[in-house]
Amino acid sequence: MRKTVFVCALLATSAPAWSQIKISTITDETTPSSKAVMADFRQKISSHPKQFALVSNKDSDQSLIVQIDCMPQTQSTAPYVCYYISHYSGGSSKTLMGGGIDIRATASEMADNILVSVAQDITERWKEIVRSNAIESLEACLFLTQSSCKVPGKLTAELKANVINLSQYLQKGGLKK
């Protein structure tokens, strides 16, 4: 219960708190420990519908990818030894947000700790990664096409334009990541 309150408080103060984050999950379904932890993680994510929505791996609208895998348990009483990796999925690029390894007694405890870690990744890095990816996407378009490009929504106020060409972008001094 304390961890759920912590996750809600952490996300309420984070940058993307005003919109739902679409999460895609990946695990090795043939390993029972990975499957159990992922099932608990998905259930915990679903219990925060204002902050998160689970989407298919094939959904182009995903904004966060979370991979969880665990070592096979040698006995039913053995602890869960798992790692997670989270990636921001922005358009055609994926950016590492965080990751970790943990040992817990139950699948539920492991899922709780991973959820807290993912929430911390979001609060600490989300705005920076979204902005950086938007700049990279715009610059790739400008430098590869040598024509006008649509300015990503996150950057329109900063550049004061919806469409920009390379010359205009360079005259503004570009953007710092």
N, C-alpha and C positions, 0 to 999 in steps of 0.2 A: 504494500500500500504506500509506504514512504517513497519508494522509487517511482511509482506512478505519479504521485504529487510532484516529485522533483522533475520528472519529464515534462509535465504540463507547465510548471513554473518556468523551466528552462526554455521551452518553446514559446511561451507567451512573451518572453522578453527578447526573442530572437528576431532577426530581420525578416524572414519569410513567414512570420506568424499570421499575417493577414491573408495568406492564400494556402490552399491545400497542396501538400507535396505529394506527387505521384511516385510511389515506390514500387520498383520491380525487384523481386528476390530470386536468388540463385543458390542452389545447394545440390549436393550429391544425394539424390533420393535413395540410392542403394545402400547407404550407410545408415543404419537405424538411429545412431546418436545424432547425426546431422539432420535427419528427417524429423526427429522429435523436437530438437531445438528450433528448427525452422517453423514447425507447426505452432509452437508456443510464441515465437517471435511474430508470426503473421497474425495470430490471435491478439497479441498485445498491440500491434500496429492498428488493427481494426477497431480496437477499443478507444482510439483517438481519431474519430472521423473528421473532426474540424481541422486537424493538423495533417493527417495522412490519408491516402487512398492507395490500396493495393491495385496494381495494374499488371497486365501480362507482359512477359519479356518481349513480345512482339509489338507492344503498344508504342507508337512513335511519340506519345505524349508523356512518357516517363521522364522524371526529373532527377531521380535518385535510384541508383542500383546498389543493393546490399547483397553481398555474397557471404554465406556462413557455411563453414565446413568443420566437422569434428573428427577427432581420432576415433576409430572403432573401440568400443568398450570391451575389455577382456572378460569382465564379469558384470552382472546386473547392478552390483553395488559400487562399481568403479566410478570415479568422478568423470564429468564431461570435460574434455579438453578440446577447446574450439578456438577458431580464429574468425574474424570478420574483416571485410574490406568494404568501404563505401566509396562510390564514385558519383560525382555530379554528371548527369547526362544532358548536355546542352547541345541540341542540334546534332551535328555530325561528330562532335568531340566528347570524350569522356575524360574527366579530371578527377584524380585521386583526392578524396576528402579526408579519409582516415582509415585506420585499421587497428587491430589489436588481437592479442591472444589472452585467453583466460581459462581458469580451472574452477569449476563449480560442482557442487554435489548433485544438483538436479537440472533437468532441461529448462524448467521454469526460471530458476535462478540465473541460468546462463542467458536466457532470452531477455530477462530484466536488465542484466548488465550490458548486453549488446544494445538494447534499446536506449539506455542512458548514454552509452558511448556514441551512438549514431546521433542522438539529440545534441550532444556536445559538439560533434563534428559540424552539425548544421549551424549551431549558434556561433561557433568560432570562425567558420570559413565560408558560409554560403554567399553572403553579399560580395565578398572579394572574388570568389570563383565565378559567379554569374557575370560580374562586370568584366573580369579578365577574359572570359570566354567570348563575351560580346565584342570586345575590342579585337581579339584575334580573328573572329569571324568577319568583322568589317574590314580589317586590314588585309585579310586573305582575298576578299572580294576585290578590294581596291587595287592591290598590287598584281593580281592575276588577270583581271579583266581590263584594266586601264579605262574603265568607263564609270558611269555613275552606279552607286550601290545603295540599296535600302539600308538606312541606319537602324540597327536593332533598337527595339523599344526602350531598353534600359539606358540607351545613350542619347536619345533624341533631345532631351532637355539640356544635356551637357554640350552637345554639338549645335543645338538650336537649328536642327534640320531633320527632315524625314528621309531625304535622299542627298547624297554627297558624292563628289568625284575626288580623285586623288589629289588634284591641285588644291581644291578647297580644304581638304583634310590636312594637307601639309601646311597650308597658310594658317590654319588654326593652331598649328604646333603639334598635331597628333594628340593622342591620349596616353597618359601614363598608366601602366598596369599596377 
